[in-house]
Amino acid sequence: MIEETLQDLRQSIDKAKDALKRELGKLRTGRAHAGMLDSIKVDYYGTLTPISQMATVNVPEPRLLTVKAWDKSQVKALEKAVRENGLGLNPQVDGEMLRIPIPPLSEERRKDLVKLAKKHGEDCKVAVRKSRHDALDMFKELKDAGEMSEDDLERAKKKAEEVVGAAGQDVDDIVTAKEQDILEI
Protein backbone atom coordinates (compact mmCIF):
# COMPACT_ATOMS: atom_id res chain seq x y z
CA MET A 1 0.00 0.00 0.00
CA ILE A 2 2.93 2.34 0.72
CA GLU A 3 4.40 1.77 -2.73
CA GLU A 4 1.01 2.41 -4.37
CA THR A 5 0.68 5.72 -2.52
CA LEU A 6 4.20 6.72 -3.52
CA GLN A 7 3.39 5.78 -7.12
CA ASP A 8 0.27 7.99 -6.98
CA LEU A 9 2.46 10.79 -5.62
CA ARG A 10 4.92 10.37 -8.50
CA GLN A 11 2.08 10.39 -11.05
CA SER A 12 0.52 13.56 -9.68
CA ILE A 13 3.95 15.23 -9.63
CA ASP A 14 4.49 14.20 -13.27
CA LYS A 15 1.11 15.70 -14.18
CA ALA A 16 2.04 18.95 -12.43
CA LYS A 17 5.36 19.09 -14.31
CA ASP A 18 3.59 18.38 -17.64
CA ALA A 19 1.17 21.23 -16.92
CA LEU A 20 4.12 23.50 -16.16
CA LYS A 21 5.79 22.59 -19.45
CA ARG A 22 2.55 23.31 -21.33
CA GLU A 23 2.20 26.71 -19.65
CA LEU A 24 5.84 27.61 -20.27
CA GLY A 25 5.47 26.50 -23.89
CA LYS A 26 2.86 29.20 -24.39
CA LEU A 27 5.30 31.93 -23.36
CA ARG A 28 6.84 33.78 -26.25
CA THR A 29 10.59 33.63 -26.58
CA GLY A 30 11.08 35.69 -29.73
CA ARG A 31 11.05 32.64 -32.00
CA ALA A 32 7.92 31.42 -33.70
CA HIS A 33 6.40 28.08 -32.72
CA ALA A 34 2.99 26.70 -33.54
CA GLY A 35 2.11 26.22 -29.86
CA MET A 36 2.04 30.00 -29.36
CA LEU A 37 -1.51 30.10 -30.69
CA ASP A 38 -2.84 27.10 -28.72
CA SER A 39 -4.53 29.28 -26.10
CA ILE A 40 -6.41 31.38 -28.67
CA LYS A 41 -10.08 30.60 -29.17
CA VAL A 42 -12.04 31.79 -32.21
CA ASP A 43 -15.78 32.43 -32.41
CA TYR A 44 -16.62 29.73 -34.97
CA TYR A 45 -20.34 29.85 -35.71
CA GLY A 46 -21.15 30.75 -32.10
CA THR A 47 -18.73 28.29 -30.48
CA LEU A 48 -15.34 29.23 -29.06
CA THR A 49 -12.99 26.89 -30.90
CA PRO A 50 -9.18 26.51 -30.57
CA ILE A 51 -7.28 27.58 -33.67
CA SER A 52 -5.76 24.11 -34.01
CA GLN A 53 -9.25 22.67 -34.58
CA MET A 54 -10.11 25.00 -37.45
CA ALA A 55 -6.85 25.84 -39.19
CA THR A 56 -3.36 24.65 -40.00
CA VAL A 57 -0.55 26.52 -38.23
CA ASN A 58 2.90 26.43 -39.86
CA VAL A 59 6.29 27.98 -39.06
CA PRO A 60 7.93 28.72 -42.43
CA GLU A 61 10.59 31.00 -40.87
CA PRO A 62 11.93 31.52 -37.33
CA ARG A 63 10.01 34.80 -36.98
CA LEU A 64 6.85 34.03 -38.95
CA LEU A 65 3.72 31.94 -38.42
CA THR A 66 1.16 31.16 -41.10
CA VAL A 67 -2.41 30.15 -40.33
CA LYS A 68 -4.49 28.60 -43.11
CA ALA A 69 -8.16 28.25 -42.22
CA TRP A 70 -9.96 25.13 -43.38
CA ASP A 71 -13.11 27.22 -43.82
CA LYS A 72 -12.07 30.22 -45.94
CA SER A 73 -14.95 32.32 -44.60
CA GLN A 74 -13.31 32.29 -41.14
CA VAL A 75 -10.09 34.14 -42.05
CA LYS A 76 -11.41 37.45 -40.65
CA ALA A 77 -12.54 35.75 -37.41
CA LEU A 78 -9.07 34.18 -37.07
CA GLU A 79 -7.41 37.54 -37.64
CA LYS A 80 -9.60 39.22 -35.02
CA ALA A 81 -8.95 36.49 -32.44
CA VAL A 82 -5.15 36.62 -32.91
CA ARG A 83 -5.09 40.43 -32.84
CA GLU A 84 -7.19 40.69 -29.67
CA ASN A 85 -5.55 37.83 -27.74
CA GLY A 86 -2.99 39.91 -25.86
CA LEU A 87 0.12 38.21 -27.25
CA GLY A 88 1.06 41.45 -29.01
CA LEU A 89 0.82 39.87 -32.47
CA ASN A 90 -0.31 41.76 -35.56
CA PRO A 91 -1.63 39.29 -38.18
CA GLN A 92 -1.88 40.21 -41.84
CA VAL A 93 -4.43 38.66 -44.17
CA ASP A 94 -2.80 37.26 -47.30
CA GLY A 95 -5.60 35.88 -49.47
CA GLU A 96 -6.85 32.75 -47.73
CA MET A 97 -4.26 32.69 -44.94
CA LEU A 98 -2.87 34.79 -42.12
CA ARG A 99 0.77 35.76 -41.92
CA ILE A 100 1.81 36.54 -38.36
CA PRO A 101 5.26 38.13 -38.01
CA ILE A 102 6.80 37.60 -34.58
CA PRO A 103 8.38 40.85 -33.42
CA PRO A 104 11.54 40.75 -31.30
CA LEU A 105 10.93 41.06 -27.56
CA SER A 106 11.90 44.21 -25.69
CA GLU A 107 14.04 43.90 -22.56
CA GLU A 108 11.09 44.93 -20.39
CA ARG A 109 8.82 42.31 -21.97
CA ARG A 110 11.51 39.66 -21.48
CA LYS A 111 11.69 40.49 -17.77
CA ASP A 112 7.88 40.28 -17.52
CA LEU A 113 7.95 36.86 -19.19
CA VAL A 114 10.65 35.66 -16.77
CA LYS A 115 8.43 36.76 -13.85
CA LEU A 116 5.52 34.89 -15.40
CA ALA A 117 7.67 31.77 -15.87
CA LYS A 118 8.70 31.92 -12.20
CA LYS A 119 5.03 32.29 -11.20
CA HIS A 120 4.13 29.18 -13.21
CA GLY A 121 7.03 27.35 -11.53
CA GLU A 122 5.77 28.38 -8.09
CA ASP A 123 2.24 27.22 -9.00
CA CYS A 124 3.71 23.85 -9.97
CA LYS A 125 5.57 23.62 -6.65
CA VAL A 126 2.30 24.34 -4.83
CA ALA A 127 0.66 21.46 -6.72
CA VAL A 128 3.60 19.20 -5.79
CA ARG A 129 3.29 20.15 -2.12
CA LYS A 130 -0.46 19.46 -2.24
CA SER A 131 0.28 16.01 -3.67
CA ARG A 132 2.78 15.42 -0.87
CA HIS A 133 0.17 16.47 1.70
CA ASP A 134 -2.33 14.01 0.19
CA ALA A 135 0.23 11.19 0.32
CA LEU A 136 1.13 11.96 3.95
CA ASP A 137 -2.58 11.96 4.85
CA MET A 138 -2.92 8.54 3.20
CA PHE A 139 0.05 7.23 5.22
CA LYS A 140 -1.50 8.58 8.42
CA GLU A 141 -4.82 6.85 7.59
CA LEU A 142 -2.97 3.57 7.01
CA LYS A 143 -1.23 3.89 10.37
CA ASP A 144 -4.49 4.75 12.14
CA ALA A 145 -6.13 1.72 10.53
CA GLY A 146 -3.34 -0.48 11.88
CA GLU A 147 -1.97 -1.41 8.44
CA MET A 148 1.35 0.33 9.08
CA SER A 149 3.73 0.58 12.02
CA GLU A 150 5.25 3.82 13.32
CA ASP A 151 8.62 2.91 11.77
CA ASP A 152 6.98 2.18 8.40
CA LEU A 153 5.22 5.54 8.60
CA GLU A 154 8.50 7.37 9.17
CA ARG A 155 10.20 5.51 6.29
CA ALA A 156 7.25 6.28 3.99
CA LYS A 157 7.35 9.97 4.97
CA LYS A 158 11.08 10.06 4.26
CA LYS A 159 10.60 8.48 0.82
CA ALA A 160 7.80 10.94 0.03
CA GLU A 161 10.04 13.87 1.02
CA GLU A 162 12.81 12.53 -1.24
CA VAL A 163 10.40 12.30 -4.18
CA VAL A 164 9.09 15.83 -3.53
CA GLY A 165 12.62 17.22 -3.13
CA ALA A 166 13.66 15.76 -6.49
CA ALA A 167 10.49 17.14 -8.09
CA GLY A 168 11.23 20.61 -6.69
CA GLN A 169 14.69 20.48 -8.25
CA ASP A 170 13.18 19.36 -11.58
CA VAL A 171 10.74 22.29 -11.52
CA ASP A 172 13.60 24.72 -10.81
CA ASP A 173 15.59 23.25 -13.71
CA ILE A 174 12.63 23.54 -16.10
CA VAL A 175 11.98 27.18 -15.12
CA THR A 176 15.68 28.08 -15.31
CA ALA A 177 15.94 26.62 -18.81
CA LYS A 178 12.88 28.63 -19.91
CA GLU A 179 14.33 31.81 -18.35
CA GLN A 180 17.55 31.35 -20.32
CA ASP A 181 15.48 30.77 -23.47
CA ILE A 182 13.48 33.97 -22.87
CA LEU A 183 16.51 36.11 -22.07
CA GLU A 184 18.50 34.81 -25.06
CA ILE A 185 18.64 37.49 -27.74
C-alpha positions as CSV (number, residue, x, y, z in Angstrom):
1,M,0.0,0.0,0.0
2,I,2.9,2.3,0.7
3,E,4.4,1.8,-2.7
4,E,1.0,2.4,-4.4
5,T,0.7,5.7,-2.5
6,L,4.2,6.7,-3.5
7,Q,3.4,5.8,-7.1
8,D,0.3,8.0,-7.0
9,L,2.5,10.8,-5.6
10,R,4.9,10.4,-8.5
11,Q,2.1,10.4,-11.0
12,S,0.5,13.6,-9.7
13,I,4.0,15.2,-9.6
14,D,4.5,14.2,-13.3
15,K,1.1,15.7,-14.2
16,A,2.0,19.0,-12.4
17,K,5.4,19.1,-14.3
18,D,3.6,18.4,-17.6
19,A,1.2,21.2,-16.9
20,L,4.1,23.5,-16.2
21,K,5.8,22.6,-19.4
22,R,2.6,23.3,-21.3
23,E,2.2,26.7,-19.6
24,L,5.8,27.6,-20.3
25,G,5.5,26.5,-23.9
26,K,2.9,29.2,-24.4
27,L,5.3,31.9,-23.4
28,R,6.8,33.8,-26.3
29,T,10.6,33.6,-26.6
30,G,11.1,35.7,-29.7
31,R,11.1,32.6,-32.0
32,A,7.9,31.4,-33.7
33,H,6.4,28.1,-32.7
34,A,3.0,26.7,-33.5
35,G,2.1,26.2,-29.9
36,M,2.0,30.0,-29.4
37,L,-1.5,30.1,-30.7
38,D,-2.8,27.1,-28.7
39,S,-4.5,29.3,-26.1
40,I,-6.4,31.4,-28.7
41,K,-10.1,30.6,-29.2
42,V,-12.0,31.8,-32.2
43,D,-15.8,32.4,-32.4
44,Y,-16.6,29.7,-35.0
45,Y,-20.3,29.8,-35.7
46,G,-21.2,30.7,-32.1
47,T,-18.7,28.3,-30.5
48,L,-15.3,29.2,-29.1
49,T,-13.0,26.9,-30.9
50,P,-9.2,26.5,-30.6
51,I,-7.3,27.6,-33.7
52,S,-5.8,24.1,-34.0
53,Q,-9.3,22.7,-34.6
54,M,-10.1,25.0,-37.4
55,A,-6.8,25.8,-39.2
56,T,-3.4,24.6,-40.0
57,V,-0.6,26.5,-38.2
58,N,2.9,26.4,-39.9
59,V,6.3,28.0,-39.1
60,P,7.9,28.7,-42.4
61,E,10.6,31.0,-40.9
62,P,11.9,31.5,-37.3
63,R,10.0,34.8,-37.0
64,L,6.9,34.0,-38.9
65,L,3.7,31.9,-38.4
66,T,1.2,31.2,-41.1
67,V,-2.4,30.1,-40.3
68,K,-4.5,28.6,-43.1
69,A,-8.2,28.3,-42.2
70,W,-10.0,25.1,-43.4
71,D,-13.1,27.2,-43.8
72,K,-12.1,30.2,-45.9
73,S,-14.9,32.3,-44.6
74,Q,-13.3,32.3,-41.1
75,V,-10.1,34.1,-42.1
76,K,-11.4,37.4,-40.6
77,A,-12.5,35.8,-37.4
78,L,-9.1,34.2,-37.1
79,E,-7.4,37.5,-37.6
80,K,-9.6,39.2,-35.0
81,A,-9.0,36.5,-32.4
82,V,-5.2,36.6,-32.9
83,R,-5.1,40.4,-32.8
84,E,-7.2,40.7,-29.7
85,N,-5.5,37.8,-27.7
86,G,-3.0,39.9,-25.9
87,L,0.1,38.2,-27.2
88,G,1.1,41.4,-29.0
89,L,0.8,39.9,-32.5
90,N,-0.3,41.8,-35.6
91,P,-1.6,39.3,-38.2
92,Q,-1.9,40.2,-41.8
93,V,-4.4,38.7,-44.2
94,D,-2.8,37.3,-47.3
95,G,-5.6,35.9,-49.5
96,E,-6.8,32.7,-47.7
97,M,-4.3,32.7,-44.9
98,L,-2.9,34.8,-42.1
99,R,0.8,35.8,-41.9
100,I,1.8,36.5,-38.4
101,P,5.3,38.1,-38.0
102,I,6.8,37.6,-34.6
103,P,8.4,40.9,-33.4
104,P,11.5,40.8,-31.3
105,L,10.9,41.1,-27.6
106,S,11.9,44.2,-25.7
107,E,14.0,43.9,-22.6
108,E,11.1,44.9,-20.4
109,R,8.8,42.3,-22.0
110,R,11.5,39.7,-21.5
111,K,11.7,40.5,-17.8
112,D,7.9,40.3,-17.5
113,L,8.0,36.9,-19.2
114,V,10.7,35.7,-16.8
115,K,8.4,36.8,-13.8
116,L,5.5,34.9,-15.4
117,A,7.7,31.8,-15.9
118,K,8.7,31.9,-12.2
119,K,5.0,32.3,-11.2
120,H,4.1,29.2,-13.2
121,G,7.0,27.4,-11.5
122,E,5.8,28.4,-8.1
123,D,2.2,27.2,-9.0
124,C,3.7,23.9,-10.0
125,K,5.6,23.6,-6.7
126,V,2.3,24.3,-4.8
127,A,0.7,21.5,-6.7
128,V,3.6,19.2,-5.8
129,R,3.3,20.2,-2.1
130,K,-0.5,19.5,-2.2
131,S,0.3,16.0,-3.7
132,R,2.8,15.4,-0.9
133,H,0.2,16.5,1.7
134,D,-2.3,14.0,0.2
135,A,0.2,11.2,0.3
136,L,1.1,12.0,3.9
137,D,-2.6,12.0,4.9
138,M,-2.9,8.5,3.2
139,F,0.0,7.2,5.2
140,K,-1.5,8.6,8.4
141,E,-4.8,6.8,7.6
142,L,-3.0,3.6,7.0
143,K,-1.2,3.9,10.4
144,D,-4.5,4.8,12.1
145,A,-6.1,1.7,10.5
146,G,-3.3,-0.5,11.9
147,E,-2.0,-1.4,8.4
148,M,1.4,0.3,9.1
149,S,3.7,0.6,12.0
150,E,5.2,3.8,13.3
151,D,8.6,2.9,11.8
152,D,7.0,2.2,8.4
153,L,5.2,5.5,8.6
154,E,8.5,7.4,9.2
155,R,10.2,5.5,6.3
156,A,7.3,6.3,4.0
157,K,7.4,10.0,5.0
158,K,11.1,10.1,4.3
159,K,10.6,8.5,0.8
160,A,7.8,10.9,0.0
161,E,10.0,13.9,1.0
162,E,12.8,12.5,-1.2
163,V,10.4,12.3,-4.2
164,V,9.1,15.8,-3.5
165,G,12.6,17.2,-3.1
166,A,13.7,15.8,-6.5
167,A,10.5,17.1,-8.1
168,G,11.2,20.6,-6.7
169,Q,14.7,20.5,-8.3
170,D,13.2,19.4,-11.6
171,V,10.7,22.3,-11.5
172,D,13.6,24.7,-10.8
173,D,15.6,23.3,-13.7
174,I,12.6,23.5,-16.1
175,V,12.0,27.2,-15.1
176,T,15.7,28.1,-15.3
177,A,15.9,26.6,-18.8
178,K,12.9,28.6,-19.9
179,E,14.3,31.8,-18.3
180,Q,17.5,31.4,-20.3
181,D,15.5,30.8,-23.5
182,I,13.5,34.0,-22.9
183,L,16.5,36.1,-22.1
184,E,18.5,34.8,-25.1
185,I,18.6,37.5,-27.7
